[in-house]
């Protein structure tokens, strides 16, 4: 399927060869295709850095949020490295000292594929599939990208031991600033070798890295030997917002400008050796090392366009283009028309292209009640070639989040992750401060293969799937509840900011209680929706289908009425009225 997809989309000989290599080498990771947005302090209303990520998989990605504790380590000790298995469970073992990862009955701890020297002290941080935010308020958001080179991991025929998962975790453990995190991840990838996801979406990666003062875009891919890496990073201009959606965005680079660029010097000789660049000519990192959009045209660009159109409608960015890899229709970053709020980023993450010519909630494909969800796979796609638009919000998201770094507050209080289980379009973003002593159980558990009413993930997944019965009406109820709880949470953060550093126990209790109330309310919402909309009714009143859809599916061409009689004419005329008894002259 992967090879056919690449060939159908016209990737050329280089793409076809690269995809074949990848499919043969790495077949054990889940397909992910994530959207990330970073807003610098100068672009936001309150001066915080906002860094968001959607973890878009195929319904099998581990949805748990855990806290990795700070730790001291013995001299000359080592940190073990494990293969990045992103499905549930993402890791089993004791090496990382996270109780949620400890083996249960019948489970075998993962075997390490390598190790690196450990540092004396590692920092506390939140983790989902990737590192999220640490106690220094350094945050990370991930998006898989296509790349021209692939590599095999150690243990599967290769030598590379660094995945983007591992790089993000080590950066969270060791970095005090975004710049330090970027340099550290690049150096580790070069020294120990980098391998990518390896499924159809690509073998390269991009991370948005933020701290209370600035933000960076980091790109990395294997080198041409499969034993090292090529990487580059560019600082996001202050006052700007950027988005990465499964494709590199860094273009011309200047490594001499160390204030704004970092990277590996091997990119130049490799590009020259391959005949992709000549010294003295323009060096476009994306054009050279990206393999373009995957899945279909507009897979990346439509999301960039939509986010930028929300942030800066005055710019009137084009929604179409030729080959985004070479034409570069969108800038690296933009200054928004208005300062960005937390709610702005939430709205972007929840977007389904509503109100645009590509609206996922409109048209026959959305069904009679305007669902934006488009199921994937199956016999139908094997028989009918085509593609759906790719919105930012997806039903197959394990979780999404917005990491917030606030320089005017103590790190334990200022570093907050707004965590949303399952699809962003029907989630509630719940705040957790990095200084909390623990996370609520509901957010630390969640097997996507087994429904669990203790799990926040399953509460949100249940409601989102239920909403597909009558999306246009149900989503209004869901969004009302979502907005209510997000506003409650915003007010709560303001209160906790004043006490968190002095009383971390109280801070933990307040945030945990808020999260537990939300999970409880979400299960109740599921029951309320069923009660209200059962059997195609609204509170027991039949409401049927919209007229446009009845016409579109041929309802007027259905079975005709029975031949008319006097009694039937009377019944049709008086149908729905209280008095249904016919006059005596119609009774025979």
JOQUI-V510991 format. One record per residue. N is the residue number from 1. RES is the residue in three letters. PHI is phi as a letter, one per 20 degrees, with the letter a starting at -180 (NA if undefined). BURIAL is I if it has 9 or more other ideal C-beta (glycine too) atoms within 8 Angstrom, else O. Layout:
[[N | RES | PHI | BURIAL] [N | RES | PHI | BURIAL]]
This chain:
[[1 | UNK | NA | O] [2 | UNK | f | I] [3 | UNK | f | I] [4 | UNK | f | O] [5 | UNK | f | I] [6 | UNK | f | I] [7 | UNK | f | I] [8 | UNK | f | O] [9 | UNK | e | I] [10 | UNK | m | O] [11 | UNK | f | I] [12 | UNK | n | O] [13 | UNK | f | O] [14 | UNK | f | I] [15 | UNK | f | I] [16 | UNK | g | I] [17 | UNK | f | O] [18 | UNK | f | I] [19 | UNK | f | I] [20 | UNK | f | I] [21 | UNK | g | I] [22 | UNK | f | I] [23 | UNK | f | I] [24 | UNK | f | O] [25 | UNK | e | I] [26 | UNK | c | I] [27 | UNK | c | O] [28 | UNK | d | O] [29 | UNK | d | I] [30 | UNK | f | I] [31 | UNK | f | I] [32 | UNK | c | I] [33 | UNK | b | I] [34 | UNK | d | I] [35 | UNK | d | I] [36 | UNK | c | I] [37 | UNK | c | I] [38 | UNK | c | I] [39 | UNK | d | I] [40 | UNK | f | I] [41 | UNK | g | I] [42 | UNK | f | O] [43 | UNK | e | I] [44 | UNK | d | I] [45 | UNK | f | O] [46 | UNK | e | O] [47 | UNK | n | I] [48 | UNK | e | I] [49 | UNK | e | I] [50 | UNK | d | I] [51 | UNK | c | I] [52 | UNK | d | I] [53 | UNK | b | I] [54 | UNK | d | I] [55 | UNK | e | I] [56 | UNK | e | I] [57 | UNK | d | I] [58 | UNK | c | O] [59 | UNK | n | O] [60 | UNK | c | I] [61 | UNK | f | I] [62 | UNK | f | I] [63 | UNK | e | I] [64 | UNK | f | I] [65 | UNK | d | I] [66 | UNK | c | I] [67 | UNK | d | I] [68 | UNK | e | I] [69 | UNK | f | O] [70 | UNK | f | O] [71 | UNK | b | O] [72 | UNK | d | O] [73 | UNK | c | I] [74 | UNK | f | O] [75 | UNK | g | O] [76 | UNK | m | O] [77 | UNK | e | O] [78 | UNK | c | O] [79 | UNK | d | I] [80 | UNK | f | O] [81 | UNK | d | I] [82 | UNK | c | I] [83 | UNK | f | I] [84 | UNK | e | I] [85 | UNK | e | I] [86 | UNK | e | I] [87 | UNK | f | I] [88 | UNK | f | I] [89 | UNK | e | I] [90 | UNK | f | I] [91 | UNK | b | I] [92 | UNK | c | I] [93 | UNK | q | I] [94 | UNK | d | O] [95 | UNK | g | O] [96 | UNK | e | O] [97 | UNK | l | O] [98 | UNK | d | I] [99 | UNK | g | O] [100 | UNK | f | O] [101 | UNK | e | I] [102 | UNK | f | I] [103 | UNK | f | O] [104 | UNK | d | O] [105 | UNK | g | O] [106 | UNK | n | O] [107 | UNK | e | O] [108 | UNK | d | O] [109 | UNK | g | I] [110 | UNK | f | I] [111 | UNK | e | O] [112 | UNK | f | I] [113 | UNK | d | I] [114 | UNK | r | I] [115 | UNK | b | O] [116 | UNK | c | I] [117 | UNK | g | O] [118 | UNK | e | I] [119 | UNK | e | O] [120 | UNK | f | O] [121 | UNK | b | O] [122 | UNK | d | I] [123 | UNK | e | I] [124 | UNK | f | I] [125 | UNK | a | I] [126 | UNK | e | I] [127 | UNK | b | I] [128 | UNK | d | I] [129 | UNK | f | I] [130 | UNK | d | I] [131 | UNK | f | I] [132 | UNK | d | I] [133 | UNK | b | I] [134 | UNK | d | I] [135 | UNK | f | I] [136 | UNK | e | I] [137 | UNK | m | I] [138 | UNK | e | I] [139 | UNK | c | I] [140 | UNK | c | I] [141 | UNK | c | I] [142 | UNK | d | I] [143 | UNK | b | I] [144 | UNK | f | I] [145 | UNK | c | I] [146 | UNK | f | I] [147 | UNK | b | I] [148 | UNK | e | I] [149 | UNK | c | I] [150 | UNK | c | I] [151 | UNK | b | I] [152 | UNK | e | I] [153 | UNK | f | I] [154 | UNK | g | I] [155 | UNK | n | O] [156 | UNK | c | I] [157 | UNK | n | O] [158 | UNK | c | I] [159 | UNK | d | O] [160 | UNK | f | I] [161 | UNK | c | I] [162 | UNK | d | I] [163 | UNK | d | I] [164 | UNK | f | I] [165 | UNK | g | I] [166 | UNK | f | I] [167 | UNK | g | I] [168 | UNK | f | I] [169 | UNK | f | I] [170 | UNK | f | I] [171 | UNK | f | I] [172 | UNK | f | I] [173 | UNK | f | I] [174 | UNK | c | I] [175 | UNK | e | I] [176 | UNK | d | O] [177 | UNK | c | I] [178 | UNK | f | I] [179 | UNK | f | I] [180 | UNK | f | I] [181 | UNK | f | I] [182 | UNK | f | I] [183 | UNK | f | I] [184 | UNK | f | I] [185 | UNK | f | I] [186 | UNK | f | I] [187 | UNK | f | O] [188 | UNK | f | I] [189 | UNK | f | I] [190 | UNK | f | I] [191 | UNK | f | O] [192 | UNK | d | I] [193 | UNK | n | I] [194 | UNK | d | I] [195 | UNK | c | I] [196 | UNK | e | I] [197 | UNK | f | I] [198 | UNK | n | I] [199 | UNK | e | I] [200 | UNK | f | I] [201 | UNK | f | I] [202 | UNK | p | I] [203 | UNK | d | I] [204 | UNK | d | I] [205 | UNK | b | I] [206 | UNK | c | I] [207 | UNK | c | I] [208 | UNK | e | I] [209 | UNK | c | I] [210 | UNK | c | I] [211 | UNK | b | I] [212 | UNK | f | I] [213 | UNK | d | O] [214 | UNK | a | I] [215 | UNK | c | I] [216 | UNK | c | I] [217 | UNK | d | I] [218 | UNK | c | I] [219 | UNK | d | I] [220 | UNK | b | I] [221 | UNK | b | I] [222 | UNK | f | I] [223 | UNK | e | I] [224 | UNK | f | O] [225 | UNK | e | O] [226 | UNK | m | I] [227 | UNK | d | I] [228 | UNK | b | I] [229 | UNK | b | I] [230 | UNK | d | I] [231 | UNK | b | I] [232 | UNK | b | I] [233 | UNK | b | I] [234 | UNK | c | I] [235 | UNK | f | I] [236 | UNK | f | I] [237 | UNK | g | O] [238 | UNK | g | I] [239 | UNK | n | O] [240 | UNK | d | I] [241 | UNK | c | I] [242 | UNK | c | I] [243 | UNK | c | I] [244 | UNK | c | I] [245 | UNK | c | I] [246 | UNK | m | I] [247 | UNK | a | I] [248 | UNK | g | I] [249 | UNK | c | I] [250 | UNK | f | I] [251 | UNK | d | I] [252 | UNK | f | O] [253 | UNK | c | I] [254 | UNK | b | O] [255 | UNK | f | I] [256 | UNK | f | O] [257 | UNK | e | O] [258 | UNK | f | O] [259 | UNK | f | O] [260 | UNK | d | O] [261 | UNK | c | I] [262 | UNK | c | I] [263 | UNK | r | I] [264 | UNK | e | I] [265 | UNK | f | O] [266 | UNK | f | I] [267 | UNK | f | I] [268 | UNK | f | I] [269 | UNK | f | O] [270 | UNK | f | I] [271 | UNK | f | I] [272 | UNK | f | I] [273 | UNK | f | O] [274 | UNK | e | O] [275 | UNK | m | O] [276 | UNK | e | O] [277 | UNK | b | I] [278 | UNK | d | O] [279 | UNK | g | O] [280 | UNK | n | O] [281 | UNK | e | O] [282 | UNK | f | O] [283 | UNK | d | I] [284 | UNK | d | I] [285 | UNK | g | I] [286 | UNK | f | I] [287 | UNK | f | O] [288 | UNK | e | I] [289 | UNK | d | I] [290 | UNK | f | I] [291 | UNK | d | I] [292 | UNK | n | I] [293 | UNK | f | I] [294 | UNK | d | I] [295 | UNK | m | I] [296 | UNK | a | O] [297 | UNK | f | O] [298 | UNK | m | I] [299 | UNK | g | I] [300 | UNK | e | I] [301 | UNK | f | I] [302 | UNK | f | I] [303 | UNK | f | I] [304 | UNK | f | I] [305 | UNK | g | I] [306 | UNK | f | I] [307 | UNK | f | I] [308 | UNK | f | I] [309 | UNK | f | I] [310 | UNK | f | I] [311 | UNK | f | I] [312 | UNK | b | I] [313 | UNK | f | O] [314 | UNK | f | O] [315 | UNK | f | I] [316 | UNK | l | O] [317 | UNK | f | I] [318 | UNK | f | O] [319 | UNK | e | I] [320 | UNK | c | O] [321 | UNK | a | O] [322 | UNK | e | O] [323 | UNK | d | O] [324 | UNK | f | I] [325 | UNK | f | I] [326 | UNK | d | O] [327 | UNK | e | O] [328 | UNK | l | O] [329 | UNK | f | O] [330 | UNK | c | I] [331 | UNK | f | O] [332 | UNK | g | I] [333 | UNK | b | O] [334 | UNK | c | I] [335 | UNK | e | O] [336 | UNK | f | I] [337 | UNK | f | O] [338 | UNK | c | O] [339 | UNK | g | O] [340 | UNK | e | I] [341 | UNK | d | I] [342 | UNK | g | I] [343 | UNK | f | O] [344 | UNK | f | I] [345 | UNK | f | I] [346 | UNK | g | I] [347 | UNK | f | I] [348 | UNK | f | I] [349 | UNK | f | I] [350 | UNK | e | I] [351 | UNK | f | I] [352 | UNK | c | I] [353 | UNK | m | I] [354 | UNK | f | I] [355 | UNK | m | O] [356 | UNK | d | I] [357 | UNK | f | O] [358 | UNK | d | O] [359 | UNK | g | I] [360 | UNK | f | I] [361 | UNK | e | I] [362 | UNK | d | O] [363 | UNK | n | O] [364 | UNK | f | O] [365 | UNK | f | O] [366 | UNK | e | I] [367 | UNK | m | I] [368 | UNK | f | O] [369 | UNK | d | I] [370 | UNK | m | I] [371 | UNK | f | I] [372 | UNK | e | I] [373 | UNK | f | O] [374 | UNK | c | O] [375 | UNK | f | O] [376 | UNK | c | O] [377 | UNK | n | O] [378 | UNK | n | O] [379 | UNK | f | O] [380 | UNK | g | O] [381 | UNK | f | I] [382 | UNK | f | O] [383 | UNK | d | O] [384 | UNK | c | O] [385 | UNK | f | O] [386 | UNK | r | O] [387 | UNK | b | O] [388 | UNK | e | O] [389 | UNK | f | I] [390 | UNK | d | I] [391 | UNK | e | I] [392 | UNK | f | I] [393 | UNK | e | I] [394 | UNK | c | I] [395 | UNK | f | O] [396 | UNK | e | I] [397 | UNK | e | I] [398 | UNK | f | I] [399 | UNK | a | I] [400 | UNK | c | I] [401 | UNK | b | I] [402 | UNK | c | I] [403 | UNK | e | I] [404 | UNK | d | I] [405 | UNK | d | I] [406 | UNK | c | I] [407 | UNK | f | I] [408 | UNK | e | O] [409 | UNK | c | O] [410 | UNK | g | O] [411 | UNK | g | I] [412 | UNK | f | I] [413 | UNK | d | I] [414 | UNK | f | I] [415 | UNK | e | I] [416 | UNK | c | I] [417 | UNK | d | I] [418 | UNK | e | I] [419 | UNK | d | I] [420 | UNK | c | I] [421 | UNK | f | I] [422 | UNK | l | I] [423 | UNK | f | I] [424 | UNK | f | I] [425 | UNK | f | I] [426 | UNK | c | I] [427 | UNK | d | I] [428 | UNK | d | I] [429 | UNK | e | I] [430 | UNK | d | I] [431 | UNK | e | I] [432 | UNK | c | I] [433 | UNK | e | I] [434 | UNK | f | I] [435 | UNK | e | I] [436 | UNK | f | I] [437 | UNK | f | O] [438 | UNK | a | O] [439 | UNK | d | I] [440 | UNK | f | I] [441 | UNK | g | O] [442 | UNK | g | I] [443 | UNK | e | I] [444 | UNK | e | I] [445 | UNK | c | I] [446 | UNK | q | I] [447 | UNK | e | I] [448 | UNK | f | I] [449 | UNK | e | O] [450 | UNK | b | O] [451 | UNK | f | O] [452 | UNK | c | I] [453 | UNK | f | O] [454 | UNK | e | O] [455 | UNK | e | I] [456 | UNK | f | I] [457 | UNK | g | I] [458 | UNK | f | I] [459 | UNK | f | I] [460 | UNK | f | I] [461 | UNK | f | I] [462 | UNK | f | I] [463 | UNK | f | I] [464 | UNK | f | I] [465 | UNK | f | O] [466 | UNK | f | I] [467 | UNK | f | I] [468 | UNK | f | O] [469 | UNK | f | O] [470 | UNK | b | I] [471 | UNK | g | I] [472 | UNK | g | I] [473 | UNK | e | I] [474 | UNK | f | I] [475 | UNK | f | I] [476 | UNK | f | O] [477 | UNK | f | I] [478 | UNK | f | I] [479 | UNK | f | O] [480 | UNK | f | O] [481 | UNK | f | I] [482 | UNK | f | I] [483 | UNK | f | O] [484 | UNK | g | O] [485 | UNK | f | I] [486 | UNK | f | I] [487 | UNK | f | O] [488 | UNK | g | I] [489 | UNK | f | I] [490 | UNK | f | I] [491 | UNK | f | O] [492 | UNK | f | I] [493 | UNK | g | I] [494 | UNK | g | O] [495 | UNK | f | I] [496 | UNK | f | I] [497 | UNK | g | I] [498 | UNK | e | O] [499 | UNK | c | I] [500 | UNK | g | I] [501 | UNK | f | O] [502 | UNK | f | O] [503 | UNK | c | O] [504 | UNK | f | I] [505 | UNK | f | O] [506 | UNK | f | I] [507 | UNK | g | I] [508 | UNK | f | I] [509 | UNK | f | O] [510 | UNK | f | I] [511 | UNK | f | I] [512 | UNK | f | I] [513 | UNK | f | O] [514 | UNK | f | I] [515 | UNK | f | I] [516 | UNK | f | I] [517 | UNK | f | O] [518 | UNK | f | I] [519 | UNK | f | I] [520 | UNK | f | O] [521 | UNK | f | I] [522 | UNK | f | I] [523 | UNK | f | I] [524 | UNK | f | O] [525 | UNK | g | I] [526 | UNK | g | I] [527 | UNK | f | O] [528 | UNK | f | I] [529 | UNK | f | I] [530 | UNK | f | I] [531 | UNK | f | O] [532 | UNK | f | I] [533 | UNK | d | I] [534 | UNK | g | O] [535 | UNK | l | O] [536 | UNK | m | O] [537 | UNK | d | I] [538 | UNK | c | O] [539 | UNK | l | O] [540 | UNK | n | O] [541 | UNK | e | O] [542 | UNK | f | O] [543 | UNK | c | O] [544 | UNK | l | O] [545 | UNK | d | O] [546 | UNK | f | O] [547 | UNK | f | O] [548 | UNK | f | O] [549 | UNK | f | I] [550 | UNK | g | I] [551 | UNK | f | I] [552 | UNK | f | O] [553 | UNK | e | O] [554 | UNK | n | O] [555 | UNK | g | O] [556 | UNK | f | O] [557 | UNK | e | O] [558 | UNK | f | O] [559 | UNK | g | O] [560 | UNK | f | O] [561 | UNK | f | O] [562 | UNK | f | O] [563 | UNK | g | O] [564 | UNK | f | O] [565 | UNK | c | O] [566 | UNK | g | O] [567 | UNK | f | O] [568 | UNK | f | I] [569 | UNK | f | I] [570 | UNK | f | I] [571 | UNK | f | I] [572 | UNK | f | O] [573 | UNK | f | O] [574 | UNK | d | I] [575 | UNK | g | O] [576 | UNK | n | O] [577 | UNK | e | O] [578 | UNK | f | O] [579 | UNK | e | O] [580 | UNK | d | O] [581 | UNK | f | O] [582 | UNK | e | O] [583 | UNK | f | O] [584 | UNK | f | O] [585 | UNK | f | O] [586 | UNK | e | I] [587 | UNK | e | O] [588 | UNK | d | O]]
